[in-house]
Amino acid sequence: MGSLDRCGKEKQVVDCPKCKNVVLLETRLAGELPAARCSQCGGSWLPALAYQQWQRERPNHNASPEHLLNGSYIHLQPSEFDTKACLCPQCRRYLSRTRVESKPPFFLEHCQECEGFWFDAGEWEALRQLGLANSLPELFDPQWQAQFREQQQIQAERQQMIDKLGPDLAQKIVELTDTILDHKNGDFALAYIMRKAVNNPNIENFKDEKIV
């Protein structure tokens, strides 16, 4: 299957980056998006120009870190090749990888040179199910990844608090914390809480439990 590079010159997609020596065949993702598919592993290569044109025809949508952290389950059996590094079928450079934190998680691969994407079998459908198909470049953006890690840490801390204190008390603490931080005199409340904690005879037990 022939495709165009960023300069408009034709570049030939030849072998599957995962299977080797298996020629990619012309196909269409979701019946509408020109791509190249491996008949052996079921993976697909999506050239940048085809994706960008498809993307422009759809409403603007920004991938949200919170969206992935809401426990999105998908119908996907990760490919046996999912963790295998591979070369771009157009540029012959190693593809960049990012982990999509769905349930189950999987790796998405992208060429930083020609900007095409590689999907192992079932991953394109999974990305559409997650509402991320129109926002693939964002998933490789360092700022987006930093925001995701921050939100992931916040969620993990809240889950730990729920496990330790129960959902009702944990929710009250979250709401009270937000109220205090938003209040113009919230520093008085924080000082009071810190003073009470320091003077608490069980403070050593708190330290042992890594609560403070």
C-alpha positions in Angstrom: 0.0 0.0 0.0 1.4 3.4 -1.0 1.1 6.5 1.2 2.4 10.0 1.4 5.0 11.4 3.7 4.8 14.8 5.4 6.3 16.4 2.3 3.7 14.8 0.0 6.1 12.2 -1.5 4.9 8.6 -1.8 6.4 6.2 0.7 5.8 2.4 0.5 4.4 0.5 3.4 5.9 -3.0 3.0 6.2 -5.5 5.9 4.3 -5.8 9.2 6.4 -4.3 11.9 5.5 -7.2 14.3 5.4 -10.3 12.1 8.2 -9.4 9.6 8.1 -10.5 6.0 4.3 -10.3 5.9 3.2 -7.6 3.4 0.6 -5.2 4.7 -2.6 -5.2 2.6 -5.0 -2.3 2.0 -7.9 -2.1 4.3 -10.2 0.4 6.0 -10.6 0.9 9.7 -14.3 1.0 10.8 -15.1 0.8 7.1 -14.0 4.4 6.4 -10.4 5.1 7.2 -7.7 4.0 4.7 -5.1 1.9 6.4 -2.9 -1.2 5.9 -3.5 -4.5 7.7 -1.4 -7.5 8.5 -3.3 -10.7 7.5 -1.3 -12.7 10.1 -1.5 -10.8 13.4 -4.4 -8.5 12.5 -2.5 -5.3 13.3 -3.0 -2.1 11.3 -0.9 0.8 10.1 -2.6 4.2 9.9 -0.7 6.8 7.9 -0.6 10.3 9.3 -2.3 12.1 6.3 -5.2 9.6 6.3 -5.7 10.0 10.1 -5.4 13.8 10.0 -8.0 14.1 7.3 -10.3 11.8 9.2 -9.7 13.8 12.4 -10.5 17.1 10.8 -13.9 15.8 9.7 -14.9 15.1 13.3 -15.8 17.4 16.2 -12.9 18.7 18.3 -12.3 16.4 21.2 -9.6 16.6 23.9 -8.6 13.5 25.6 -9.2 13.8 29.4 -6.9 12.0 31.9 -10.0 11.7 34.2 -11.8 9.8 31.4 -9.3 7.0 31.6 -9.3 7.0 35.3 -13.0 6.3 35.7 -12.5 2.6 35.4 -13.1 2.2 31.7 -13.5 -1.5 30.8 -13.0 -2.4 27.2 -13.6 -5.6 25.2 -9.9 -6.3 24.3 -7.6 -9.2 24.5 -4.2 -7.6 24.4 -2.1 -8.9 21.6 0.9 -11.2 22.3 2.9 -8.6 20.4 1.7 -5.7 22.6 5.0 -5.3 24.5 7.2 -5.9 21.5 9.2 -2.9 20.2 9.0 -2.5 16.4 10.1 -0.3 13.5 7.9 2.1 11.6 6.9 0.3 8.3 7.4 3.6 6.5 10.5 5.2 8.1 12.1 2.2 9.6 12.6 4.0 12.8 11.6 2.6 16.2 8.0 3.5 17.1 7.4 5.5 20.3 5.1 3.8 22.7 2.6 5.0 25.3 0.6 3.0 27.7 -3.2 3.4 27.5 -4.4 2.9 31.1 -7.7 1.2 30.3 -8.9 -2.1 31.8 -7.1 -4.0 30.5 -4.2 -1.6 29.6 -2.4 -1.8 26.3 0.4 0.1 24.4 -0.2 2.4 21.5 2.6 3.0 19.0 3.4 6.1 17.0 6.1 7.3 14.6 7.6 10.6 15.6 9.0 11.0 12.0 6.1 10.4 9.7 3.4 10.6 12.5 1.6 7.4 11.6 0.1 5.0 14.2 0.3 1.2 14.6 -2.6 -0.6 16.3 -2.3 -4.2 17.3 -5.4 -6.3 16.7 -8.5 -4.8 18.4 -6.7 -1.6 19.6 -8.3 0.8 17.2 -11.8 -0.4 18.2 -10.8 -0.1 21.8 -9.7 3.5 21.3 -13.0 4.3 19.7 -14.8 2.7 22.6 -12.8 4.8 25.0 -13.6 8.0 23.1 -9.9 8.6 22.3 -9.7 7.8 18.6 -9.9 11.5 17.7 -7.2 12.5 20.1 -4.3 10.1 19.6 -1.4 12.7 19.4 -2.4 14.0 22.9 -1.7 10.6 24.4 2.0 11.0 23.5 2.3 14.6 24.7 4.6 14.9 27.8 2.3 17.5 29.4 -0.8 15.3 29.0 1.2 12.4 30.4 2.2 14.5 33.4 -1.4 15.5 34.0 -2.5 11.9 33.8 0.2 10.8 36.3 -0.9 13.5 38.7 -4.6 12.6 38.5 -3.6 8.9 38.8 -1.8 9.7 42.1 -4.7 11.7 43.4 -7.1 8.9 42.7 -4.8 6.4 44.3 -4.6 8.5 47.5 -8.4 8.9 47.6 -8.8 5.1 47.2 -6.4 4.5 50.0 -8.3 6.9 52.2 -11.5 5.0 51.4 -9.9 1.7 52.2 -8.7 3.0 55.5 -11.6 5.2 56.7 -14.6 4.0 54.7 -16.4 5.8 51.9 -18.6 8.1 54.0 -15.8 9.6 56.2 -13.4 9.8 53.2 -16.0 11.8 51.3 -16.5 14.2 54.2 -12.8 14.7 54.5 -12.5 15.5 50.8 -15.3 17.9 50.9 -14.0 19.6 54.1 -10.5 19.9 52.6 -11.9 21.6 49.5 -13.9 24.0 51.7 -10.9 24.9 53.8 -8.6 25.4 50.9 -11.2 27.6 49.1 -11.9 29.7 52.2 -10.0 33.0 52.5 -9.2 32.2 56.2 -8.6 28.5 55.6 -5.1 28.8 57.0 -6.6 29.1 60.5 -8.4 25.8 60.1 -5.2 24.1 58.8 -3.2 25.5 61.7 -5.8 24.1 64.2 -5.8 20.7 62.6 -2.0 20.5 62.6 -1.9 21.6 66.3 -4.4 19.0 67.3 -2.5 16.3 65.4 0.9 17.3 66.9 -0.6 17.2 70.4 -2.4 13.9 69.9 -0.9 11.2 72.1 -1.4 8.7 69.2 0.8 10.7 66.8 3.5 8.0 66.8 0.9 5.4 65.8 -0.1 7.7 62.9 3.5 7.9 61.8 3.8 4.2 61.9 0.8 3.9 59.7 2.3 6.5 57.4 -0.8 8.8 57.8 1.5 11.8 58.5 
